Amino acid sequence: MMIGLVGVLVLVVTGYFWYEQFVASHPKEPPHPATVSKPPPPAPATPVPAPAEAGAAAEANQAAPVREAVQPPPAPKKHPPPAALDPSLQFRTFVDHLKVAVRIGPPTRLIVNDLSYRPGDVIDPKLGVVFVGVDTETNELIFQDPTGAVVRRLF
């Protein structure tokens, strides 16, 4: 009798946790809105020449080819390159306090807190700091934030 009660209790507790884990924690997706089909585009209008004389009736049955003036797309506007942005204090402080090791070679790696980063990897998601690369001539690490500001640091 006691084994039966323990078995029922185990099933109830397991069922409750299963329900909480898989059913209650995942909200149902909202239904997709009904898609409305777009009406087909109107057919291009072809002018029908009016016959001036009865003898021109045969010519009126044949539509003259319509030539539309095709305009080239407008030339893209050239924007001047953005001015160099000043990095924020948080960004500078973050880069200055990094404890790094650098591995130069194919591929270049930056090691921060036992984590390895390649150029283009996000180092700090909160600030959005990206490791851009290494300048081997000046021995500098290059970092960039989401605003486009760049910080260089000697290694």
N, C-alpha and C positions, 0 to 999 in steps of 0.2 A: 504494500500500500504506500509506504513512504517513498519507494523508488518511483512509483507512478506520479506522485505529487511533485517530486523533484524534476522529473522529465517534463511535466506540463509547465512548471515554472521556467525551466530552461527554454522551452519552445516559446513561451510568451515573451520573455526578455529578449531572446534572439529576434523574434518577429518585430518587437518594438524598435530595436536598434536598426534592423534592416529597413524598416519603414522610414525612420528618421534619416538614415544615410542615403537611401536611393530615391525615395518618393517625396518626402517633405522638403528636403534641401534643394531640390531642383525645380524652379518654377517652370510652369508650362510656357511654351513659346506662344506669343500672341498670334492669332490667326492672321495670315497674310491678307492685305486688302485685295479686293477684287481688281483684277487688271482690266483696264478699259482699253479696248483696241482702238487705235487711231484710224480715222477714216482715210481711205486711200487718197493720195494727192490728186488734184484735178488734172485731167488730160490737157496737154498743151493745145492751145487754140490754134487752129489752122484757118486762115482767112479763105473764104470761098469767093472767088471773083464773080461779080454779077455780069451776066452776058449783056453786051451792048447791042448786039444784033442777033437775029435768028440764026445766022450762019455761024455764029460763035458758040452755039450750044455744045458742039462737040468739044471745043476747047475748054468750056466751063466744067465739063465732067472730070477733067484732069486738073488736080490741084497743083499749083505751082509750089516748088520747094520753098520752105520758109527758112530764112537765115536770121538767126538771132545774133546780136552782138555779144560776143563773149569778152567779158572784162577780166583782165588778169587779177589775181588776188592782191590785196594791198601789201606793200612791202612791210616786213616786220620792223617795228620801231627799235632803234638801237638805244639801249639805256647805258648811261655812263657807268663805269665800274663803281661799286659802292666804296665810300671812304672807309679807311681802316677804323674799326670800332675799338673803343677802349674796353678792356675786360673788366668785369665787375670785381669787387673786392673779394667776394666769396670764391669766385673762379680762381683768382690769383692765389688766395690763401690755400685753397685745395691743392693746386699744383705745387706750390712751394713746400707743403708739408708731406708730399708723397715720398715714401721710402721705396726706391726703385732699383731694379737691376736691368741692364740692357743686354740683349743678345743681337749683335749686328751680323747680318748675313741673310742668305735666302732661307726662310723668310725672317724678316726683322721681328723681334719680339721684345715686349716690355713686360717685366715681371713686377707686380705690385701685390704685396701681402700673399705670396705664394700662388697668385693667379697670373696666368699668361695672357697677354693681349697682343693682337696684331694691329697694324695700321687700319683704321676705320672702325675699330671696336669701341663701344661705349664703356668708359671706365666708371663713371658715376651716373647712374640713371636719374638721380634726384636733380642734379645740376645739369645733366645732359652733356657732360664732358666727354669728348671723343679724342682718342689717341690718333693723331694725324700721321706721324712718322718720326723719323730720326734724320737730322742733318749731320752727316758724318764729317763734313768740312769744319763746322763750328762746334761739334760735339754737343748739340742741343736736341732736346726732345720737343716735339711740337704738339700742342693740344689746342682744341677748338671747342667753343660752346655753341648752343643753338642760335645765338644771335650773330654768329660769324666772327666773334672776337677770337684772336689767337694769342696764346701765351707760349713763349719759348723758355726752356729751362735747361741749364747746363747739366750734364751727367758726368 
